[in-house]
Amino acid sequence: MSATTRTSCLPAAAAAATVAIPALPESSTQAPHPPPVSRQVAQQAAQWFVRCSEGKLTPQAQQAFDTWLAADPAHTAAWERAMHISGHMQQLPANVASPVLQRPSRHSTNRRAAIRALAALLVTAPAGWWAWRHAPAPWHSDWASATGQLRTVTLPDGTQVLLDTASAIDVAFDATQRAIHLRAGAIMVTTAPDPIVRNAPHGLARPFLVLTEQGQARAIGTQFSIRLEGNRSQVAVLEGAVALSPRNGHATHTLHAGQQSQFTSNAVSDVEPLSTQAQQWANGILAVENMPLGSFVAELARYRSGLLQCDPAIASLRITGAFRVADTDAVLHNLTQLLPISVRQRTRYWVTLVPQTRDSE
């Protein structure tokens, strides 16, 4: 995607936009292995990254950063690597990720630790970096999908599990239960009959459970999705029924086909009608209706490596449509044709949607 994008103005900034799904070509190309980053450049990139994470730069600091970024291709390469790492910190071991994930305060030991940790990652040998960059997360899960990937897994009992972008599960089947532990992201589950039911005590099938940090969802001959969202687990039932049991709750709440809800460790929220648009991710489509642009960008960012942001000045614009997430560059270009916005792309891994200006028209 080019850093220069053409836009078309709308009569009113708050007008909704609708887009049809474009036909997108399949891409089979691979980027070359990245060159090594020197310790000096890695240190500079880490310092700029931490400085930017502390808040908006002053005009003078922004100019200094732009000058540094443009001074040497190695600076751009190091910054792209830093931005990519920042989008995948949850995949790293805790002793590495913690200093970088914490928002460091100025002149603090946390700040120095964050710079050291990030600089160390930036000078990782190219082969090791390449393997890590393209590996799904988390590292130690039984099954996982990479950023932007949809992956289907068939479990030993024939159950089909579709993993959304950057999702991960552990699978534990034994003589008494069939269990999935959702570690990250979202999954769509289509359960199969228990193949060993005839050998189970009293001819009872083993329960099929999806476990999260907030509790469990027990499938009752069903197709359903479950997604981790902060301290909540969101569940939508397409077929059959699902019984929700919060970790610290004392009651079970059953969702039926056409219903959705969410639960924390303590309670289940009110039941709502199923949003069929929200389930289109299983077809590789992000479908929305009258969604604030800021929320849309946050959702699209789950399918794109690096940092994708939306300027608060345009975050309240509304968008309606269906977008194929296999090509996020095409989605961003479509947005510029539908709304009075531009795409500011400093690097492939640092993109911000900003208000349209006369220069970009």
N, C-alpha and C positions, 0 to 999 in steps of 0.2 A: 504494500500500500504506500502510495506517495505521501510525503508530508504536506503537500499542497492539495487541498480538496476544494471542489466547487460546491456551492450551496445555492438553494433557491429560497427566497423570502416567502413568508406566509403573511396574510393580512394581520393576524394577531399572534403575539408570542405564545399565548396559552392554548392555541388551537391544537386539536388532536391530529395525529397523522396515522395513515394506514398504508401498509406496504404488502404486496404480494410476495410469495416465496420465489426468489430467483433461482434459475438453474445454475448450479455452480460446478465448475470442472473439478475432477478429482486430482489431487496432487500427490505425487509419489516421489518428489525430490527430497533430498536430505541436505541440510546445511553442512559445510565442511567443519572439521574439528577446529575449535577455537585455538588461537595461539596462546602461549603462556603469558601471564601477567607478572611484571616485575614487582618486587616487594615495595619499591618506592611508589609506583603507580597505584598498587593495591592500597597502600596506606592513604594516599591522597583521595582515592575514590571512596574509601571507607569513611574518611573524615567528612567529605562532602555529603555522603549519604546520611550519616548521623546528624549533621548540621541541618539538613533538610527535614529530617524527621522531627526536629525540635520545634518546627513551626515555619511559617512563611518567611522567605528570605527578604531582606531589605533590597531596594533597587540596586544598591551598590554591590551587595553580596550576590544578587542574581546575575549581574553583569560579570562579576569575577568568576562565577561558576560557568557561565556560558563561554567565557574566554578559555577557561581551563579545558572544558569539554571539546572545544574546537581546535585546540592547540596541537593535538596528536591523536591519530587513530587509535593508539593504545589506550588513551583516556576514554574514548567512546566505548571500546571493547570492555574495559574494566567496569564502566558504569552500567552497561547492558547486563553484564554478569551480576553486578550488585542488585540490580532491579529484579532480575530473574530469581536470585536467591531470596530476596525479600518476599516474593510471592509463594515461597515454598518452605518457609522456616518451620512450619508445623511438621515437616517431614524429617527434620534433623534430630539427632540425639539431644536430650534435654540440656546436657552440659554445654553443648555448642549453641543451641537455639536460644536459650534463656537470655544471655546478655544482649543478643541482637533484637529479640522480640520486645524486650522491655523498652518503653520510651524513655531514653536516658535524659536526666536533667543536666544542665550545663555545669561544667567543672566538677563533675562527680566521678567517683570510681566506676559507676555503672557506665558512664559515657566512654571512659577509657577501655573498659572491658568490651563494650560493643564494638569499638573501632578495632581492637585487637582480634576479636573473633571473626568479624567480617573480613578483615584484611587477610587472615589466615585462609579463609575459604576462597578468596579471590585468587590466591596463588597456588591453588590445587593444580596438580599436573593435568594437562589437557585431557588425557585419556580418562582419568578418574572423574574429572568434571563432566565430560561428555556422557559417561555412564550414569552419573548421578542425575544430570539434567533431564535425561530421557527415561529415568526409572519411575515407575508408579510409586504412590505413597499410601500409607506409611511403609517404612522399609520392611518391617517384620510381620506384616499381615499375611494370611493365607492367600487372599486374592485382593488385587487392587487395580485401579485404573489410573492412567496418567492424566494430566491436565488436558482437557479437550477431548478425551477419549471416552467412548461408550463401550463397555465390555460385557459380554454375556458369559455366564458360568453355569454349567450343569452340575448339580450336586449329586452325590451318590444315590439318592432316592429318586432322581429324575426331576427334581425341582429346578426351575430356571430362575436365575438371579441376574438382573441387568444392573450393572454398576454405572452410576452417573459419573461425570467428570470428577477426578481427584477423590475417588471413593475407595474405601477399604473395608474388608470384612474378615473375620475369623470364623471358621466352621467347626462345630463340635457335635458329632453324631455318636451316640452310644446306644446301649440297650434300652434306655428309658426315655430318651428325648432326641429331637433333631433341633439343633440350635445354631443360630447365626448371631455373632456379635458385630454390630455395625460400629466401626471405629471412626469412620470419617465419611462425609458426603451423603449420598442418597442411593437407594436401591429400589428396583421394582421386582417383586417376588411373585412368581406363579407356581403355587405349590402342586406337588404330585402326591398321589396316594402313597401311604407308607408301604413299601414293598415287603416288609417283614411282619406285617400286621398279624398274619396267621400264626407266627411263632411268638407273638407277644402274650404276656399273661392275660387270660380271659379274652383273648382275641381283640384287645384294644390297641388302636394305633398309637404310636409315640406322638406326643404333641410337637407341633412345629412352632418354634419360638424365634423371635428377633429381639435381641437384647441391646439396650442402649444404656448410657449412664443414668438416664431418667427412669428406667424400668423395663418392661417387656411388652411385646405385642404377640399374642397367640393367634395363629391363623386357623380359621375354621373353613377348610376347603375353599381357597380363595386366591384372588389376585389383588395385590395391594402394594402401595409404595410407602416408604418411610424415609424421612430426611432429618438429619441433625441440623438444627438451627439455633446456635447459642446454647442456652440451657434448656432447650425444648426439643422434643421429638415430634415431628409432624407426620401424621398417618392419613392416607387416603385409600378407600376401599373401592375397587372397581367391580369385583365379583365376590360372592360369599360374605363372610363376616370376619372381624378381627376383634379380639378381646384385649383391652388395654389395662395394664396394671402398673401404676406408678410405684417406684421403689419404696417410698415411705407411705403409700396409701393403704387403705384397708378395704377398698372396694374395687371391683372390676367393672369397666364400662365397655359395652359392646357396640362396635360400629358395623353397620350393614352396607351392602352395595349401594353406591351413590352418596355415601357420607364421608366426611373428613373431620378431623379434629387434631389436637395436639396435647401433649402432656408434659408436665415437669416431674420432678421427683416426688412431688406432693399431691398433685391434682391433675384431672383431665379437664380441658376447656370445653365450652359448649360445642355441641355437634352442629356442623354446617353442611349445606349441600355440596356435593363433590364439584370441584372446579376442573372441568375436563381440559381447559387450557393449560393449567398448571402441570398436567400429566403428559403434555406433549414432548417434554424433554426425552421421554423414552423413544421418540421417533427422531431425535436429533433436532428438535424445533423448540425455540423459545417463543411461545405464544402469549401475548399480553393484550389487555384491553384497558385503555385509559390509564395506563401506569405512569407515575411520575418518572421523568427521564433519569433522575438520580437513582431511583430504585432499579430501573432497567439496566443501567450501566453496572450497578453492583452485581446484578444477576449475570450479566454477560461476562463480567470479569472472572467468574468462576471457570469459564471455558477458555481463558486466554492467559498465557504465561506473562509474568511481569506485572506492572502497575497500570491499571486503567482507572481513570478518575473522571469525575464530572464537576465542572465549575458550579459552585452554589448558585450563581446568577441564573443558570438555566436548568437547575435541578427540578423545578416545578413544572416544566413543559411536559405535555402529555403525549404518550405514544401508544398506538394500537397497531397490532400486526403480528405476523408470524415470520420468524427469522431462523435460517439454518445456522446452527452454531459451529458447524464444521469449518466455516470460514469467517472468523470474526472481523477480519479486515473488510470483507464485503458488507457485513452488517454495519460497520462504522461508516462506510461510504454511503450506504442507503440512508442512514440517519441524516447525513448532511444534505441529502436531496429532499428530505421531508420536513426538516425543522431549520430554523435560522441559527445554525450552529456551524462551527468549524472544528477540525481535528488538529490539535497541536501535538506533533510527534517529535519528541527530542531524540528518542531512539526507538528501536522495535519494541523494547520492553518498558517504555515510559510514554504513555499516551494520555492526553487530557482532552475532554470535550469542553469547548469554550464558546462564548457568544460569538456570533458572526459579526465581523467588522466590514467596513467598506472595502478595505484592502483585499478581503477574501471573497468578495462577491464576484 
